[in-house]
Amino acid sequence: YLLFADYSHLWKLIITYLLFFIPFFLIALAIGIIFIKYIDRIGTLYFANMFGSGLGGVAAVFLMWIFFPQKLPAVIAAIAFTAGVIIVPKQQRNVFTFIVTITVAVLAVMYISPGRLQLSEFKSLSKSLNLPDSKIILKESSPYGLIEIVTTPYLRYAPGLSITFPGVVSVENAAFNNGEWVGPLISTKGDSLNYLLFTTENIAFSTEKRKDVLVLGSATGRQANIALLNNAERVISVEQNKALINLLKGELASKVDFLFRDSRVRPQNISPRTFLLSTRQKFDLIMLPVIDAFGGSSGMYALQEQYLLTTESFNELLSTVNSNGVISISTYIDYPYRNSLKILATFAEVFENRKIENPEDYIAAIKNWNTITFLIKKDLLTNTEKDSIKSFCNRMNFDVLLLPDINDDERERFNKLQDKSLYSMLDAVLKSKEEREKLFNEYPFNIKPATDNQPYFSQFLRWRTIPLLADLFGNQSVPFFEVGYLLMYLTFIQIILLALILILIPLFKLGFKGNRKLRTLLYFSGLGIGYMFIEIILIQRFTLYFGNVIYAAALVVCLMLVSSGFGSLVSQKITPKPYRIILIVGIIIVSFTIYALFLSGWLKTTIGFSLTAKIIFSFLWIAPPAFFMGMPFPLGLRQLSASNDSQVAWAWGINGVFSVVSAVLATIIAVELGFVWVMVFAIGAYM
């Protein structure tokens, strides 16, 4: 990341690569020697390797609940060290006594006195700790990240605040996760005039009383507080970070006025999108978290899957509000304009898909000096509601940005924009599909709505406009528009080069001898690509199903590797004949062709079931095809060793290259073409 600004960081990057390279190289070397030496037992050994890897995926999640991040290396190293001691022959154990003693001592010191986590100076937490009298008062580790609570009398957070607010914004505590901002810990006691009532997000309460409110991505409860201050009777607060919710209900309860113990508030530990898919309740108001960060985020969210901001999600939002209900979503005013345009474009597409003409009659938006809040209705905005919105803006010195029959002067009564092109572009988005498509094609940034197939809402960069951006903002500034997107391609290029240097070039010393070289290349490269692509697509599908990427990844990886391990074990008893391998691969292809057509529907049908039921269904969906996916590799190696032993090392190298490259390639395909194409290429690889 820092290389874009200062090339002197290159040597740090190279040293970091070396630190990772050494242990993983030695681990792979040890495993590779065992596999090649005992190729006749490859099915059994491959089973042991995959079974352990699968269990490790689940064990890591539990370890993150128990240990802080800086202690985990010692714990995991102890597991690997134990495995090393087990395989030492009895007659050689005396020689290793000294090594064992030293290693145990080192691990003990690492655990008792771990190294300090180095916080990046570019993280939100680092900036907050620079404030006077600031300190960390609590830490909590979990698979969701490292939560740190900071106290400082100088911290202020009030997005969308009116300049008419006469008091002082008092926030003395805030939560951070992995060094990034989560939210303020708000206490409203003693405030005769609460600043939360002076923000643009109160527009939803200016038009009508909202009894039943759904807050998606509630974090520390700021928006739930807004709802209660506006006399909401029931608030469902959805936040997927279980560790954070536990803290706010427990140790930190007094710092948020026992908000999550309030009888009117019902916290739900699940991802917002999964809640939408599983609920049958209707709400008067649905509030979404503020998009982006004040001052921008340097495009680091470009590769983050944001399922709450897709067309499918916005359609579900409209289906989850009452007939007179509304959806409220806010974003910081970025420049060049992107987030606000993409939000509006997404709702415009949803209304079009619902065969609703004139979407401008269903959407209102207001702004202050740094924030835009959109209000989307399921039914037409009434004249009374329009008058209420205008009256609210007049009282708070907000500007009406979108409302039927307003002029540009009304858009800048209190807060002027330096670049007024935002107004014409917002109007173009709502005017017609033709105008919207024209804007999509001509605008330097990608503001087409995100979909579940391509859920990358914050991916705005377009390759063809990079020269234009370079002219406008300078070469040094371009990467910071979408640095995450650019890093994906830079990573891909690096991986290809390193794979060639570290895997393929050494193999040329052996020579690529024997017949049917193309068959060896296609077979083992296909397995490397196919397996990794399938794993990534299943993690993506089950992330929505379970509402948590950590648990979805752990479950998918565990089930796939353990099931594949058992398939490998069974393959040890199968004679490696070509027709048998073709039959097994055929079963894999048919299975995932069916999954490509029906898996999403099956998952949505059962998404409201209990966690136990969903785990059982996941086992039934993942384990059978994964069982057969564990067979082709050991069977292929055994057949190759019998017919052309000199190509076994090449088979390993080819499979290794394509397994590593495909991990990033799958992400590129998902971003550029969508997850459907990842599945198509996976099936093609097995073919």
Disulfide bonds with the S-S distance in Angstrom:
none
